[in-house]
Amino acid sequence: MALSLLSTMYIQRMIWKLSVCGIFCLFSIAIQAQEADVQKDFEKAKAEMKQNSNDESPDYIKAGSLLERVVEKDPGNAEAWYFYGYAIDRYNSSEGETMIQVQLPLTIKASEAFEKCLQLSKDKYTGDLLLLDPHTKILTVWGTQAWYYIYQNKKDSAVWCMQQADQRGGVNRVTLNYFRQVMNECSKGAYLFTSGDMYFYYTLFLQLTERYRNDLNCIDLNLLNVTWYPDWLQKKNIMSFTWTLEKLKNIDLLRWDKQPVTIYNENKTYPDTAITWVLKPTLDNKFLIRSNRLLLDFLKLNAFEKPVFFAGDVPQDMNLYLDAFLQSKGLTYKLATDTGSYNLNQLVERLKKLSTISTDTKTYLNNRDNIQVLNNYRFAYTTAAIIAAGNGNREMAVSLLETAERKYPEQVLPFFADATKQWFVQLKLKIIRGEKID
């Protein structure tokens, strides 16, 4: 009888264990299925965000909805927060044409997503990138919101936006100092033409929050392709064009054959009367794009009356292939009429004034965009070295490259890419051997 009772209790205990095990197995299966669904949603959202063909643009509402579910179910996923911030930002303004229509609640939400991404990443995001680092995205979402207010003539609100970018982690002091030096190379009242979000928003930050070099006219070449920006520049008497405001909006691609172009000089302090160069098509070997046409028109009207500078990394097709008339000032190039008056010693003295990079805090290394921009310090020296080598002064050229190595060692300023490092090494070897530099 006792044995029968013990057997019954044993059987009951086993049934209970099996039932509990079954419940846990069901939970485990459900959790695994849920995790699989979350990962599937994430991959779908990423694929949608990367959809940027000519025929189909990303559906930011679809991607945002998927990502919202992902971050809700997997809140510790830094990469999901990064893509979620991008989806909100792109929904708020997907292109330069719509950036003056952004909404503050969406700007805040996008910024908070990027901030969450950095918090989870311990300030150094290493996940998949769409384009910009999350630090830079915090700067750009608030910078875009600032431009909304600038366009509405609400300067105080624009200043507040840039302060938000700073307080939320979008502004790095080492990088800010770089842009301060870029602006400082420009003459009083000059035009500084730049390309890219880092230049556009860091110069805006300096002029709005620090009132630094407000005499400069900082112009983003990419935004000349949209309609509202050149229109605003002309209305504010910052830039002039030969077209009326109505015709300016309709300026588009122009069929263009490689041909000589002349800009006449009306500034009597310059020795030459004009510059002439061959302007090639900038798109598909057939066209000049809108920004090319506007820049060329402005340069002809300006006629060297006001100094013109280009940031050192503006691509050739954006500066109209004016290389023969651009004199390096370090981090910038100045448009000049007399190419024969290049003063290499003056450039070398300018390079000596370029700041070293403070290693008191190495947070600048947490943002890949910072590293790319800061490498322009190194390129300023290579430009001078190439000029020196071209003048037959190999000793000075080698000395300049060695100075760059000492001033910006790789442990302080990593090369942005291995190919860049190899190019620098090969350049030095060519100069030492006396080989021709392409």
C-alpha positions as CSV (number, residue, x, y, z in Angstrom):
1,M,0.0,0.0,0.0
2,A,2.8,2.4,1.0
3,L,4.7,1.5,-2.1
4,S,1.6,2.2,-4.2
5,L,1.3,5.6,-2.6
6,L,4.9,6.4,-3.1
7,S,4.6,5.4,-6.7
8,T,1.6,7.6,-7.2
9,M,3.4,10.6,-5.6
10,Y,6.4,10.0,-7.8
11,I,4.3,9.8,-10.9
12,Q,2.5,13.0,-9.9
13,R,5.8,14.8,-9.2
14,M,7.1,13.7,-12.6
15,I,3.9,14.9,-14.3
16,W,4.3,18.3,-12.6
17,K,8.0,18.6,-13.6
18,L,7.1,17.7,-17.2
19,S,4.3,20.2,-17.2
20,V,6.5,23.0,-15.8
21,C,9.2,22.1,-18.3
22,G,6.6,22.3,-21.0
23,I,5.5,25.7,-19.9
24,F,9.1,26.9,-19.9
25,C,9.7,25.4,-23.3
26,L,6.6,27.2,-24.6
27,F,7.8,30.5,-23.1
28,S,11.3,29.9,-24.6
29,I,9.8,29.2,-28.0
30,A,7.6,32.2,-27.7
31,I,10.6,34.4,-26.7
32,Q,12.7,33.0,-29.6
33,A,9.9,33.6,-32.0
34,Q,9.5,37.2,-30.7
35,E,13.2,37.8,-31.0
36,A,13.2,36.4,-34.5
37,D,10.3,38.8,-35.4
38,V,12.1,41.8,-33.9
39,Q,15.3,40.9,-35.9
40,K,13.2,40.4,-39.0
41,D,11.5,43.8,-38.5
42,F,14.9,45.4,-38.0
43,E,16.4,43.9,-41.2
44,K,13.3,45.1,-43.1
45,A,13.6,48.6,-41.7
46,K,17.3,48.8,-42.5
47,A,16.7,47.5,-46.1
48,E,14.0,50.2,-46.5
49,M,16.3,53.0,-45.2
50,K,19.0,51.9,-47.6
51,Q,16.6,51.9,-50.5
52,N,17.8,54.9,-52.5
53,S,17.7,54.0,-56.2
54,N,16.7,56.4,-58.9
55,D,13.3,54.8,-59.2
56,E,12.4,54.3,-55.6
57,S,13.1,56.3,-52.5
58,P,12.8,55.0,-48.9
59,D,9.4,54.8,-47.3
60,Y,10.3,56.5,-44.0
61,I,6.9,56.0,-42.5
62,K,7.2,52.2,-43.1
63,A,10.7,52.1,-41.8
64,G,9.9,54.3,-38.8
65,S,7.0,52.1,-37.8
66,L,9.1,49.0,-38.0
67,L,11.9,50.6,-36.0
68,E,9.5,51.9,-33.4
69,R,8.4,48.4,-32.7
70,V,12.1,47.2,-32.6
71,V,13.2,49.8,-30.0
72,E,10.1,49.1,-27.9
73,K,10.8,45.4,-27.8
74,D,14.6,45.6,-27.8
75,P,15.4,49.0,-26.1
76,G,19.1,48.1,-25.6
77,N,19.8,47.9,-29.4
78,A,22.0,51.0,-30.2
79,E,21.9,50.3,-33.9
80,A,18.1,50.2,-33.9
81,W,18.0,53.6,-32.1
82,Y,20.5,55.0,-34.7
83,F,18.3,53.9,-37.6
84,Y,15.1,55.0,-35.8
85,G,16.6,58.5,-35.4
86,Y,17.5,58.6,-39.1
87,A,14.0,57.5,-40.1
88,I,12.4,60.3,-38.0
89,D,14.9,62.9,-39.3
90,R,14.4,61.9,-42.9
91,Y,10.6,61.9,-42.5
92,N,11.0,65.4,-41.0
93,S,13.0,66.5,-44.0
94,S,14.3,64.1,-46.6
95,E,16.2,66.7,-48.7
96,G,17.5,70.2,-48.7
97,E,14.4,71.6,-50.4
98,T,12.2,70.7,-47.4
99,M,14.6,71.6,-44.6
100,I,12.8,74.9,-43.9
101,Q,9.6,73.0,-43.2
102,V,10.8,70.9,-40.3
103,Q,8.8,70.4,-37.1
104,L,10.3,70.9,-33.7
105,P,8.6,67.8,-32.1
106,L,10.1,65.6,-34.7
107,T,13.5,67.2,-34.4
108,I,13.5,66.6,-30.6
109,K,12.4,63.0,-31.2
110,A,15.1,62.3,-33.7
111,S,17.7,63.9,-31.5
112,E,16.6,61.8,-28.5
113,A,17.0,58.6,-30.6
114,F,20.6,59.5,-31.5
115,E,21.3,60.4,-27.9
116,K,19.9,57.0,-26.8
117,C,22.1,55.3,-29.4
118,L,25.2,57.1,-28.0
119,Q,24.2,56.3,-24.4
120,L,24.0,52.6,-25.2
121,S,27.2,52.8,-27.2
122,K,29.1,54.5,-24.3
123,D,29.6,57.5,-26.7
124,K,31.3,55.5,-29.4
125,Y,28.9,54.0,-32.0
126,T,30.3,51.1,-34.0
127,G,27.2,49.8,-35.7
128,D,26.1,50.1,-39.3
129,L,26.1,53.7,-40.7
130,L,23.8,55.2,-43.2
131,L,26.0,58.2,-43.7
132,L,26.8,60.3,-40.6
133,D,27.8,59.4,-37.1
134,P,25.1,59.9,-34.4
135,H,27.1,62.8,-32.9
136,T,27.0,64.6,-36.2
137,K,23.3,63.7,-36.7
138,I,22.5,65.5,-33.4
139,L,24.2,68.5,-34.8
140,T,22.5,68.3,-38.2
141,V,18.9,67.8,-36.9
142,W,19.3,70.8,-34.6
143,G,21.1,72.8,-37.3
144,T,18.3,72.1,-39.7
145,Q,15.8,73.3,-37.1
146,A,17.9,76.4,-36.7
147,W,17.7,77.1,-40.4
148,Y,13.9,76.8,-40.2
149,Y,14.0,79.7,-37.6
150,I,16.6,81.7,-39.6
151,Y,14.3,81.5,-42.6
152,Q,11.4,82.8,-40.4
153,N,13.7,85.6,-39.1
154,K,13.7,84.2,-35.6
155,K,17.3,84.4,-34.8
156,D,16.9,83.8,-31.0
157,S,15.2,80.5,-31.7
158,A,18.0,79.6,-34.1
159,V,20.6,80.3,-31.4
160,W,18.6,78.1,-29.0
161,C,18.7,75.3,-31.5
162,M,22.4,75.4,-31.9
163,Q,22.8,75.5,-28.1
164,Q,20.6,72.3,-27.9
165,A,23.0,70.7,-30.4
166,D,25.9,71.5,-28.1
167,Q,24.2,70.4,-24.9
168,R,23.0,67.1,-26.4
169,G,26.4,66.0,-27.7
170,G,26.5,67.2,-31.3
171,V,29.4,69.7,-31.0
172,N,33.0,68.6,-30.3
173,R,35.5,71.2,-29.1
174,V,38.5,69.8,-31.0
175,T,36.5,69.8,-34.2
176,L,35.0,73.2,-33.4
177,N,38.6,74.6,-33.2
178,Y,39.3,73.2,-36.6
179,F,36.4,75.2,-38.1
180,R,37.4,78.3,-36.2
181,Q,40.8,78.1,-38.0
182,V,39.2,77.5,-41.3
183,M,37.2,80.7,-40.9
184,N,40.2,82.6,-39.5
185,E,42.1,82.1,-42.7
186,C,39.6,84.1,-44.7
187,S,39.9,87.8,-45.3
188,K,37.5,90.3,-43.7
189,G,34.1,90.2,-45.5
190,A,35.1,87.3,-47.7
191,Y,33.0,84.5,-49.1
192,L,33.7,81.0,-47.9
193,F,32.3,78.3,-50.1
194,T,32.0,74.9,-48.4
195,S,30.6,71.5,-49.0
196,G,29.1,69.1,-46.5
197,D,27.1,69.1,-43.2
198,M,30.1,69.5,-40.9
199,Y,31.1,72.8,-42.5
200,F,27.6,74.0,-42.9
201,Y,26.5,73.5,-39.3
202,Y,29.8,74.1,-37.4
203,T,30.3,77.5,-39.1
204,L,26.6,78.3,-38.3
205,F,27.3,77.3,-34.7
206,L,30.3,79.6,-34.4
207,Q,28.5,82.6,-36.0
208,L,25.3,82.2,-34.0
209,T,26.4,81.1,-30.6
210,E,29.9,82.7,-30.4
211,R,29.3,85.5,-32.9
212,Y,32.6,84.5,-34.4
213,R,33.6,86.0,-37.8
214,N,30.1,87.2,-38.6
215,D,31.7,89.3,-41.3
216,L,32.1,86.1,-43.4
217,N,29.5,84.9,-45.9
218,C,29.6,81.1,-45.4
219,I,27.9,79.5,-48.4
220,D,27.0,75.8,-48.8
221,L,27.6,74.8,-52.4
222,N,25.2,71.8,-52.2
223,L,22.3,73.9,-51.1
224,L,22.7,76.2,-54.2
225,N,21.0,73.3,-55.9
226,V,17.7,73.9,-54.0
227,T,15.3,76.7,-54.8
228,W,14.8,78.5,-51.4
229,Y,18.5,78.9,-50.5
230,P,19.8,81.1,-53.4
231,D,16.5,83.0,-53.3
232,W,17.1,83.7,-49.6
233,L,20.7,84.7,-50.2
234,Q,19.7,87.1,-52.9
235,K,16.9,88.6,-50.8
236,K,19.3,89.1,-47.9
237,N,21.8,90.8,-50.2
238,I,24.4,88.1,-49.4
239,M,24.9,86.9,-53.0
240,S,23.9,88.5,-56.3
241,F,22.9,86.8,-59.5
242,T,22.1,88.1,-63.0
243,W,18.7,86.4,-62.9
244,T,15.5,87.8,-61.4
245,L,14.1,85.9,-58.3
246,E,11.5,84.3,-60.5
247,K,14.0,83.1,-63.2
248,L,16.4,82.0,-60.5
249,K,14.0,79.4,-59.3
250,N,14.0,77.8,-62.8
251,I,17.7,77.5,-63.3
252,D,18.5,73.9,-63.9
253,L,20.9,71.6,-65.7
254,L,22.7,73.2,-68.7
255,R,24.1,71.2,-71.6
256,W,27.7,72.1,-71.6
257,D,30.7,71.3,-73.8
258,K,34.3,71.7,-72.5
259,Q,35.2,75.4,-73.3
260,P,37.2,78.4,-72.1
261,V,35.6,80.6,-69.5
262,T,36.7,84.1,-68.4
263,I,36.1,86.0,-65.1
264,Y,37.1,89.7,-65.4
265,N,38.8,91.5,-62.6
266,E,37.5,94.8,-61.4
267,N,39.6,94.9,-58.2
268,K,42.5,97.3,-58.9
269,T,44.5,95.8,-56.0
270,Y,45.0,92.6,-58.1
271,P,47.6,92.8,-60.9
272,D,45.8,90.9,-63.7
273,T,42.7,91.9,-65.6
274,A,41.1,88.5,-65.9
275,I,41.4,84.8,-65.5
276,T,40.6,82.3,-68.2
277,W,40.4,78.5,-67.8
278,V,38.8,75.5,-69.5
279,L,35.6,74.5,-67.7
280,K,34.6,70.9,-68.2
281,P,31.1,69.5,-67.7
282,T,30.5,68.4,-64.1
283,L,27.7,65.8,-64.6
284,D,27.9,62.8,-67.0
285,N,30.4,64.7,-69.2
286,K,27.4,66.6,-70.6
287,F,26.1,69.1,-68.1
288,L,26.7,71.9,-65.6
289,I,24.4,71.4,-62.6
290,R,22.4,74.2,-61.0
291,S,25.0,75.0,-58.3
292,N,27.8,75.2,-60.9
293,R,25.8,77.8,-62.9
294,L,24.9,79.9,-59.9
295,L,28.5,79.9,-58.6
296,L,29.9,80.8,-62.0
297,D,27.3,83.6,-62.4
298,F,28.2,85.0,-58.9
299,L,32.0,84.9,-59.5
300,K,31.5,86.8,-62.7
301,L,29.4,89.4,-61.0
302,N,31.7,89.6,-58.0
303,A,34.7,90.2,-60.4
304,F,37.1,89.8,-57.5
305,E,35.6,92.8,-55.6
306,K,35.3,90.6,-52.5
307,P,37.7,87.9,-51.6
308,V,36.5,84.3,-52.3
309,F,37.7,81.2,-50.5
310,F,36.9,77.6,-50.8
311,A,37.3,75.0,-48.0
312,G,40.3,72.8,-48.7
313,D,38.2,69.6,-49.4
314,V,35.7,71.1,-51.8
315,P,35.7,68.7,-54.8
316,Q,37.0,70.0,-58.1
317,D,33.7,69.6,-59.9
318,M,32.1,71.9,-57.3
319,N,34.7,74.6,-57.5
320,L,34.5,74.7,-61.3
321,Y,38.0,73.2,-61.8
322,L,39.5,76.5,-60.8
323,D,42.6,74.7,-59.4
324,A,45.1,76.8,-61.4
325,F,43.8,80.0,-59.7
326,L,43.4,78.6,-56.1
327,Q,46.2,79.5,-53.7
328,S,46.4,77.3,-50.6
329,K,46.2,79.2,-47.3
330,G,46.4,76.0,-45.3
331,L,42.9,74.7,-44.7
332,T,41.4,76.8,-47.4
333,Y,42.1,78.0,-50.9
334,K,41.8,81.6,-52.0
335,L,40.7,82.5,-55.6
336,A,43.5,84.6,-57.1
337,T,44.2,86.3,-60.4
338,D,48.0,86.0,-60.3
339,T,49.1,82.4,-60.1
340,G,52.7,83.4,-60.5
341,S,52.9,85.2,-57.1
342,Y,52.5,82.1,-55.0
343,N,54.4,82.6,-51.7
344,L,55.4,79.2,-50.4
345,N,57.2,80.7,-47.4
346,Q,54.0,82.5,-46.4
347,L,52.1,79.2,-46.6
348,V,54.7,77.5,-44.5
349,E,54.4,80.2,-41.8
350,R,50.6,79.8,-41.9
351,L,51.0,76.1,-41.4
352,K,53.0,76.7,-38.2
353,K,50.0,78.4,-36.8
354,L,47.7,75.4,-37.2
355,S,46.8,74.0,-33.9
356,T,48.0,70.7,-32.6
357,I,45.2,68.4,-31.3
358,S,44.6,68.5,-27.6
359,T,44.6,65.0,-26.1
360,D,43.2,66.1,-22.7
361,T,40.0,64.5,-23.8
362,K,39.9,62.1,-26.8
363,T,36.2,62.2,-27.3
364,Y,36.8,63.6,-30.8
365,L,37.9,60.1,-31.8
366,N,34.5,58.7,-31.0
367,N,33.1,60.3,-34.1
368,R,34.4,59.1,-37.5
369,D,33.2,62.3,-39.2
370,N,35.6,64.2,-36.9
371,I,38.5,62.1,-37.9
372,Q,37.8,62.6,-41.6
373,V,37.6,66.4,-41.2
374,L,40.6,66.7,-38.9
375,N,42.8,64.8,-41.4
376,N,42.7,68.0,-43.4
377,Y,45.4,69.3,-41.0
378,R,47.6,66.6,-42.5
379,F,46.5,67.3,-46.1
380,A,47.4,71.0,-45.6
381,Y,51.0,69.9,-45.1
382,T,50.9,67.5,-48.0
383,T,49.7,70.3,-50.3
384,A,52.6,72.5,-49.3
385,A,55.0,69.6,-49.7
386,I,53.7,68.9,-53.3
387,I,54.2,72.6,-54.1
388,A,57.7,72.6,-52.7
389,A,58.6,69.5,-54.6
390,G,57.2,71.0,-57.8
391,N,59.5,74.0,-57.2
392,G,62.5,71.6,-56.9
393,N,62.8,72.0,-53.1
394,R,62.8,68.4,-52.1
395,E,64.4,69.2,-48.7
396,M,61.6,71.5,-47.7
397,A,59.0,69.0,-49.0
398,V,60.3,66.2,-46.9
399,S,60.6,68.5,-43.9
400,L,57.0,69.5,-44.3
401,L,55.8,65.9,-44.3
402,E,57.9,65.0,-41.3
403,T,56.5,68.0,-39.5
404,A,53.0,66.7,-40.2
405,E,54.0,63.3,-38.8
406,R,55.3,64.9,-35.6
407,K,52.5,67.4,-35.2
408,Y,49.7,64.9,-36.0
409,P,51.0,61.4,-35.1
410,E,48.7,58.5,-35.9
411,Q,47.9,57.7,-32.3
412,V,46.5,61.3,-31.9
413,L,45.0,61.6,-35.4
414,P,44.3,58.2,-37.1
415,F,44.2,58.2,-40.9
416,F,40.6,58.0,-42.0
417,A,41.3,55.1,-44.3
418,D,44.1,52.7,-45.0
419,A,44.2,54.0,-48.6
420,T,44.9,57.5,-47.3
421,K,47.7,56.3,-45.1
422,Q,49.3,54.4,-48.1
423,W,49.0,57.5,-50.2
424,F,50.8,59.6,-47.6
425,V,53.6,57.0,-47.3
426,Q,54.0,56.8,-51.1
427,L,54.0,60.5,-51.5
428,K,56.9,60.8,-49.0
429,L,58.8,58.0,-50.8
430,K,58.3,59.7,-54.2
431,I,59.6,63.0,-52.9
432,I,62.6,61.4,-51.3
433,R,63.5,59.6,-54.5
434,G,62.9,62.6,-56.6
435,E,60.1,60.9,-58.6
436,K,57.4,62.7,-60.4
437,I,54.3,63.4,-58.4
438,D,51.0,62.9,-60.2
